[in-house]
Amino acid sequence: MMNIEIGTKVEGNWGAMIPMSFGEVVSIVDNKVVVAFEDDEDGEMMHHTTVENIHPKGWRSVNGSPIGVFVSEE
């Protein structure tokens, strides 16, 4: 895993027809990262997701898929 810290901004790309999610790391426990993702366009509602792999921007899987959670460039 990259050098991820609490407060790191991330983006979730979930695939076709599903909008991108934006959030930030809120805790790290046993090499698992908890991310608070915005649930709506205003960013007022949040949901928490445990993530094991956060990739650098532009990463692709072996088959070329861009799906996953990535460090945001912002």
Protein Blocks (a to p, Z undefined) as FASTA:
>chain_A
ZZddehiacdddebghiacdddddfbdeehiacddddfbfnomaccddddfbdcdehiac
fkopabdcdddfZZ
